[in-house]
Amino acid sequence: MKEGAKALVAAKSLFRADLAQWFEREKRALPWRTERSLYRTVVSELMLQQTQVATTLPYFERWMRELPDFATLAAASEDRILKLWEGLGYYRRARFLHRLARDLINLPEPPRTAAGWAALPGIGPYTAAAVASITYSDPVATVDGNVVRILARLTAEKKTFPDGSQAVRHFQATASELLDPRHPGRHNEAMMELGAVICVRRAPRCEACPVGKFCAGRRLGIAETLPRITRAETVRQDVERAWVVRDGTLLLHEAGDSGGRLHGLMELPILGQVGVERSRVDNSDLLATHRRAITRFQITERIYRVEPRSTSGFGSIQLRWVPLSEMDAVTLSGPHRRWISALIAAEEERAGASEESPRRRDLVEAPPSARRKLKIPSGRTSRR
């Protein structure tokens, strides 16, 4: 253990007290805190993985109304699970949560330790420690990106880590030493809260930090530069998607078993999936351009209006015609839900402003020369 960490651990009693007092006074009234249960803790922890609290809140409230306990969740269909999760992203978490509920209801009782939780599907070390410490006071420290950031600054750790997982392993011992064994759940939640509202990545609120007097990084004026973690190289990708409407239906692609994180969700198909080569489309066919980031991937997606030469083989590659009137009933990835809604709304608005206001079916079945007048201007973009 380096000198910075040793000095922090030496003052752990005062550190714990200051952190706990601040947390009890300033903690946010989040729904999984105001009403405690094992189920609410588990659901919130899974939802909060790689997702901000503000984004999670409406999903959590709706989930609790629809699926209030492990038994109800276990009995639900995967389609219903994915629909409730729609827009929250990282859909594998929803499937793990579903499988977890089915496993738990068959156990005599839930695990009471972090080690027991870590043996269950979809539960990593951080989630296991959070659930066991908050619900059962198991004295195991949680360490994630927020805790790494806090401890790197408190100890003025200047080492450059090759990735986040290496940084987590490095700070696990320090986090365990600092943990309050009498109130491990409160301590872990307080560290989470500190990283979420005070010791944030950019422009940390050092003047409001309840444990600022222990912070070596602040004293040296380097807090905001820490932790030092090598960032993965950005990978840029271009995706061309097809907008195909026929007889009041929209052509969508359903990810099959090979779809990984998107398995079971629907999206606009890429050009190749509808038998259209990139060379067959140009800017006059472009409806919209969207840019988004997923981890280290910077993705530019362009949506083109196309008319495939044939649709006879579509069924073999999970392509489905979905009535526009039933779009709310299918499970789409979050970005595609927004894109599709915007395209339909834009075309209907343009149709309504014309001399004759055609119905939706008339709009989408208009001949090419008429439809071109209804396109969104080329180059229109949005950011997630």
C-alpha positions as CSV (number, residue, x, y, z in Angstrom):
1,M,0.0,0.0,0.0
2,K,1.5,3.4,-1.0
3,E,2.0,6.3,1.3
4,G,-1.2,8.2,0.2
5,A,-3.3,5.1,0.9
6,K,-1.6,4.5,4.2
7,A,-2.3,8.0,5.3
8,L,-6.0,7.8,4.4
9,V,-6.4,4.4,6.1
10,A,-4.7,5.8,9.2
11,A,-7.5,8.4,9.5
12,K,-10.3,5.9,8.6
13,S,-12.3,6.5,11.8
14,L,-12.6,10.2,11.1
15,F,-13.2,9.6,7.4
16,R,-16.1,7.1,8.1
17,A,-17.7,9.5,10.6
18,D,-17.5,12.6,8.2
19,L,-18.8,10.6,5.3
20,A,-21.7,9.1,7.3
21,Q,-22.8,12.4,8.7
22,W,-22.8,14.0,5.3
23,F,-24.7,11.1,3.8
24,E,-27.4,11.0,6.4
25,R,-27.9,14.8,6.0
26,E,-27.7,15.1,2.2
27,K,-28.6,11.8,0.6
28,R,-31.1,11.9,-2.2
29,A,-34.6,10.5,-1.5
30,L,-34.4,7.7,-4.2
31,P,-37.3,5.2,-4.4
32,W,-35.1,2.2,-3.6
33,R,-33.9,4.0,-0.4
34,T,-37.2,5.4,0.8
35,E,-38.8,2.0,0.6
36,R,-36.3,-0.8,1.3
37,S,-36.5,-4.4,0.2
38,L,-34.2,-7.0,-1.3
39,Y,-36.1,-6.9,-4.6
40,R,-36.0,-3.2,-4.9
41,T,-32.3,-3.1,-4.2
42,V,-31.5,-5.8,-6.7
43,V,-33.6,-4.2,-9.5
44,S,-32.1,-0.8,-8.8
45,E,-28.5,-2.1,-8.9
46,L,-29.1,-3.9,-12.2
47,M,-30.8,-0.8,-13.7
48,L,-28.0,1.6,-12.5
49,Q,-25.2,-0.3,-14.2
50,Q,-23.8,2.1,-16.8
51,T,-27.0,4.2,-16.5
52,Q,-27.5,7.5,-14.7
53,V,-30.0,7.8,-11.8
54,A,-32.2,10.4,-13.6
55,T,-32.6,8.0,-16.6
56,T,-33.3,5.1,-14.3
57,L,-36.1,6.6,-12.1
58,P,-39.1,6.4,-14.5
59,Y,-38.1,2.9,-15.5
60,F,-37.8,1.8,-11.9
61,E,-41.2,3.2,-10.9
62,R,-42.9,1.5,-13.9
63,W,-41.1,-1.8,-13.3
64,M,-42.3,-1.8,-9.6
65,R,-45.9,-1.2,-10.7
66,E,-45.8,-4.0,-13.3
67,L,-43.5,-6.5,-11.6
68,P,-43.5,-5.8,-7.8
69,D,-41.6,-8.9,-6.6
70,F,-39.4,-11.8,-7.7
71,A,-42.3,-14.2,-8.2
72,T,-44.1,-11.9,-10.6
73,L,-40.9,-11.2,-12.5
74,A,-40.1,-14.9,-12.7
75,A,-43.6,-15.6,-14.2
76,A,-43.4,-12.8,-16.8
77,S,-42.6,-13.5,-20.4
78,E,-39.3,-12.3,-21.9
79,D,-41.2,-10.1,-24.4
80,R,-42.9,-8.3,-21.5
81,I,-39.5,-7.9,-19.7
82,L,-37.9,-6.4,-22.8
83,K,-40.8,-4.1,-23.4
84,L,-40.6,-2.7,-19.9
85,W,-36.8,-2.3,-20.3
86,E,-37.2,-0.6,-23.8
87,G,-35.0,2.5,-24.0
88,L,-32.9,1.7,-21.0
89,G,-30.2,0.0,-23.1
90,Y,-27.8,-2.9,-22.3
91,Y,-30.7,-5.4,-22.5
92,R,-28.6,-8.3,-21.3
93,R,-29.2,-6.8,-17.8
94,A,-33.0,-7.4,-18.2
95,R,-32.5,-11.0,-19.2
96,F,-30.1,-11.6,-16.3
97,L,-32.6,-10.1,-13.9
98,H,-35.3,-12.4,-15.4
99,R,-33.2,-15.5,-15.0
100,L,-32.1,-14.4,-11.5
101,A,-35.7,-14.2,-10.4
102,R,-36.4,-17.7,-11.6
103,D,-33.4,-19.0,-9.8
104,L,-34.1,-17.2,-6.5
105,I,-37.7,-18.4,-6.2
106,N,-36.4,-22.0,-6.3
107,L,-34.0,-21.4,-3.5
108,P,-34.9,-22.1,0.2
109,E,-33.8,-18.5,0.8
110,P,-31.8,-15.8,-1.0
111,P,-28.0,-15.7,-0.4
112,R,-27.0,-13.4,2.5
113,T,-23.3,-12.9,1.5
114,A,-21.6,-11.2,-1.4
115,A,-20.0,-14.5,-2.3
116,G,-23.4,-16.2,-2.5
117,W,-24.8,-13.4,-4.7
118,A,-21.7,-13.5,-7.0
119,A,-22.5,-17.2,-7.8
120,L,-25.9,-16.2,-9.3
121,P,-26.3,-15.3,-13.1
122,G,-25.5,-11.8,-14.1
123,I,-24.2,-10.7,-10.7
124,G,-20.7,-9.4,-10.7
125,P,-18.5,-8.5,-7.7
126,Y,-19.8,-4.9,-7.4
127,T,-23.5,-5.8,-7.6
128,A,-22.9,-8.7,-5.2
129,A,-21.2,-6.5,-2.6
130,A,-23.9,-3.8,-3.0
131,V,-26.8,-6.1,-2.5
132,A,-25.3,-8.1,0.3
133,S,-24.0,-5.1,2.2
134,I,-27.2,-2.9,1.9
135,T,-29.7,-5.8,2.6
136,Y,-27.8,-8.0,5.0
137,S,-24.9,-5.8,6.3
138,D,-22.3,-8.1,4.8
139,P,-19.0,-6.2,5.3
140,V,-17.8,-6.2,1.7
141,A,-16.7,-2.9,0.0
142,T,-18.1,-2.0,-3.4
143,V,-15.6,-0.7,-6.0
144,D,-16.7,0.6,-9.3
145,G,-15.7,3.6,-11.5
146,N,-17.0,6.1,-9.0
147,V,-15.2,4.6,-6.1
148,V,-12.0,4.3,-8.1
149,R,-12.3,8.0,-8.9
150,I,-12.8,8.9,-5.3
151,L,-9.9,6.8,-4.0
152,A,-7.5,7.9,-6.7
153,R,-8.1,11.5,-5.7
154,L,-8.0,10.9,-2.0
155,T,-4.7,9.1,-2.3
156,A,-3.3,11.2,-5.2
157,E,-2.6,7.9,-7.1
158,K,-0.7,9.0,-10.2
159,K,-0.2,5.5,-11.7
160,T,-1.7,5.1,-15.1
161,F,-3.9,2.0,-15.3
162,P,-4.3,0.0,-18.6
163,D,-8.0,-0.3,-18.1
164,G,-10.8,0.2,-15.6
165,S,-10.8,-3.4,-14.3
166,Q,-7.1,-3.0,-13.3
167,A,-7.9,0.2,-11.4
168,V,-10.7,-1.6,-9.6
169,R,-8.4,-4.4,-8.4
170,H,-5.8,-1.8,-7.3
171,F,-8.2,0.1,-5.1
172,Q,-10.1,-2.9,-3.6
173,A,-7.7,-3.3,-0.6
174,T,-8.0,0.4,0.2
175,A,-11.8,0.4,-0.1
176,S,-11.9,-2.6,2.2
177,E,-9.8,-0.9,4.8
178,L,-12.0,2.2,4.8
179,L,-15.3,0.2,5.0
180,D,-17.3,0.8,8.2
181,P,-17.8,-2.8,9.4
182,R,-20.8,-1.8,11.6
183,H,-22.7,-0.1,8.8
184,P,-21.3,-1.5,5.5
185,G,-24.4,-0.8,3.5
186,R,-24.6,2.8,4.5
187,H,-20.9,3.3,3.9
188,N,-21.1,1.8,0.4
189,E,-24.1,3.9,-0.5
190,A,-22.4,7.0,0.8
191,M,-19.4,6.3,-1.4
192,M,-21.8,5.9,-4.4
193,E,-23.5,9.1,-3.5
194,L,-20.2,11.0,-3.1
195,G,-19.1,9.9,-6.6
196,A,-22.4,10.8,-8.1
197,V,-22.9,14.3,-6.8
198,I,-19.6,15.6,-5.4
199,C,-16.5,13.8,-6.7
200,V,-17.7,13.8,-10.3
201,R,-15.5,13.2,-13.3
202,R,-15.3,16.8,-14.6
203,A,-15.3,19.9,-12.4
204,P,-15.5,18.1,-9.0
205,R,-17.2,20.1,-6.3
206,C,-14.2,20.0,-4.0
207,E,-15.4,22.9,-1.9
208,A,-18.5,20.9,-0.9
209,C,-16.7,17.6,-0.3
210,P,-17.4,16.2,3.2
211,V,-14.1,14.4,3.2
212,G,-12.0,17.0,1.4
213,K,-9.6,17.4,4.3
214,F,-8.4,13.9,3.6
215,C,-7.8,14.5,-0.1
216,A,-4.2,14.5,-1.2
217,G,-5.2,15.1,-4.8
218,R,-6.9,18.3,-3.8
219,R,-3.9,19.5,-1.8
220,L,-1.6,18.9,-4.8
221,G,-4.1,20.6,-7.2
222,I,-4.3,17.4,-9.4
223,A,-7.7,16.0,-8.3
224,E,-9.5,16.6,-11.6
225,T,-6.7,14.8,-13.5
226,L,-7.3,11.6,-11.5
227,P,-7.7,8.7,-12.0
228,R,-5.4,8.0,-14.9
229,I,-6.7,5.2,-17.0
230,T,-5.7,4.5,-20.6
231,R,-8.8,5.0,-22.7
232,A,-9.6,2.5,-25.4
233,E,-9.1,3.8,-28.9
234,T,-12.2,5.2,-30.5
235,V,-13.6,3.0,-33.3
236,R,-15.8,4.8,-35.9
237,Q,-18.5,2.9,-37.7
238,D,-20.9,3.8,-40.5
239,V,-24.3,2.1,-40.8
240,E,-26.7,2.5,-43.6
241,R,-30.3,1.6,-42.8
242,A,-33.4,1.1,-44.9
243,W,-36.8,2.8,-44.6
244,V,-39.2,0.5,-46.4
245,V,-43.0,1.1,-46.1
246,R,-45.6,-0.9,-47.9
247,D,-49.4,-1.1,-47.5
248,G,-49.3,0.8,-44.2
249,T,-46.5,-1.4,-42.7
250,L,-42.9,-0.7,-42.0
251,L,-40.2,-3.3,-42.5
252,L,-38.2,-4.1,-39.4
253,H,-35.4,-6.5,-38.5
254,E,-35.7,-8.7,-35.4
255,A,-32.4,-9.7,-33.9
256,G,-32.2,-13.5,-33.6
257,D,-30.1,-15.7,-31.4
258,S,-26.9,-14.3,-32.9
259,G,-28.0,-10.7,-32.1
260,G,-26.3,-10.7,-28.7
261,R,-27.3,-7.7,-26.6
262,L,-30.2,-6.9,-29.0
263,H,-31.6,-10.4,-29.2
264,G,-35.4,-10.1,-29.4
265,L,-35.5,-6.4,-30.2
266,M,-36.5,-4.8,-33.5
267,E,-34.6,-2.2,-35.5
268,L,-34.6,-0.7,-39.0
269,P,-32.8,-3.2,-41.2
270,I,-29.5,-2.4,-42.8
271,L,-29.4,-2.0,-46.6
272,G,-27.8,-5.4,-47.1
273,Q,-30.6,-7.2,-45.2
274,V,-33.1,-6.0,-47.7
275,G,-30.9,-6.7,-50.7
276,V,-30.0,-3.2,-51.5
277,E,-26.4,-2.3,-52.3
278,R,-24.9,1.0,-51.0
279,S,-24.2,2.1,-54.5
280,R,-28.0,2.1,-55.3
281,V,-28.8,4.9,-52.9
282,D,-27.6,8.6,-52.8
283,N,-28.3,11.8,-50.9
284,S,-31.6,12.2,-52.6
285,D,-32.8,9.1,-50.8
286,L,-31.4,10.2,-47.4
287,L,-34.1,10.7,-44.8
288,A,-32.0,11.3,-41.6
289,T,-28.5,11.0,-40.1
290,H,-27.9,10.1,-36.5
291,R,-24.8,9.9,-34.4
292,R,-24.4,8.0,-31.2
293,A,-21.7,6.5,-29.0
294,I,-21.7,3.0,-27.5
295,T,-18.7,2.5,-25.2
296,R,-15.7,3.2,-27.5
297,F,-17.7,3.1,-30.7
298,Q,-18.7,6.3,-32.5
299,I,-21.5,5.3,-34.8
300,T,-23.0,7.3,-37.7
301,E,-26.3,5.9,-38.9
302,R,-28.0,7.0,-42.1
303,I,-31.5,6.1,-43.0
304,Y,-32.5,5.8,-46.7
305,R,-35.8,5.4,-48.3
306,V,-35.5,2.4,-50.5
307,E,-37.7,0.1,-52.6
308,P,-36.2,-3.5,-52.7
309,R,-36.5,-5.3,-56.0
310,S,-38.0,-8.4,-54.2
311,T,-39.3,-9.2,-50.7
312,S,-39.7,-13.0,-51.3
313,G,-36.8,-14.1,-49.0
314,F,-37.4,-11.7,-46.1
315,G,-38.8,-14.2,-43.7
316,S,-35.5,-16.2,-43.6
317,I,-33.5,-13.3,-42.1
318,Q,-35.9,-12.1,-39.4
319,L,-37.5,-9.3,-41.3
320,R,-41.0,-8.4,-40.3
321,W,-43.7,-6.1,-41.7
322,V,-45.1,-4.2,-38.7
323,P,-48.3,-2.1,-39.2
324,L,-47.6,1.6,-38.5
325,S,-50.6,1.7,-36.2
326,E,-49.1,-1.1,-34.0
327,M,-45.6,0.4,-33.7
328,D,-46.1,1.0,-30.0
329,A,-46.7,-2.7,-29.3
330,V,-43.3,-3.9,-30.6
331,T,-40.1,-3.7,-28.7
332,L,-37.6,-1.4,-30.3
333,S,-34.2,-0.3,-29.2
334,G,-34.3,3.2,-27.7
335,P,-32.7,5.1,-30.6
336,H,-34.8,3.3,-33.2
337,R,-38.0,4.1,-31.3
338,R,-37.1,7.8,-31.4
339,W,-35.9,7.7,-35.1
340,I,-39.0,5.9,-36.3
341,S,-41.4,8.1,-34.4
342,A,-39.6,11.3,-35.7
343,L,-39.7,10.1,-39.3
344,I,-43.4,9.2,-39.2
345,A,-44.3,12.4,-37.4
346,A,-42.3,14.5,-39.9
347,E,-43.9,12.9,-42.9
348,E,-47.4,13.3,-41.4
349,E,-46.7,16.9,-40.6
350,R,-45.6,17.6,-44.2
351,A,-48.6,15.8,-45.5
352,G,-50.9,17.8,-43.3
353,A,-49.4,21.0,-44.5
354,S,-50.1,20.1,-48.2
355,E,-53.3,21.1,-50.0
356,E,-54.8,17.7,-49.5
357,S,-54.1,16.0,-46.2
358,P,-53.8,12.3,-47.1
359,R,-54.2,9.6,-44.5
360,R,-51.1,7.7,-43.3
361,R,-51.7,4.9,-45.8
362,D,-52.1,7.3,-48.7
363,L,-48.8,9.0,-47.7
364,V,-46.7,5.9,-47.6
365,E,-48.1,4.5,-50.8
366,A,-47.6,7.7,-52.8
367,P,-45.6,7.3,-56.0
368,P,-41.9,8.0,-55.8
369,S,-42.2,11.5,-57.4
370,A,-44.8,12.5,-54.8
371,R,-42.9,10.9,-51.9
372,R,-39.7,12.7,-52.6
373,K,-41.5,16.0,-51.7
374,L,-42.2,14.7,-48.2
375,K,-38.6,13.8,-47.3
376,I,-36.8,15.3,-44.3
377,P,-34.0,17.5,-45.7
378,S,-30.7,15.8,-46.3
379,G,-28.2,16.2,-43.5
380,R,-30.7,16.5,-40.7
381,T,-29.0,15.1,-37.6
382,S,-29.7,14.3,-34.0
383,R,-27.6,13.2,-31.1
384,R,-28.5,10.7,-28.5
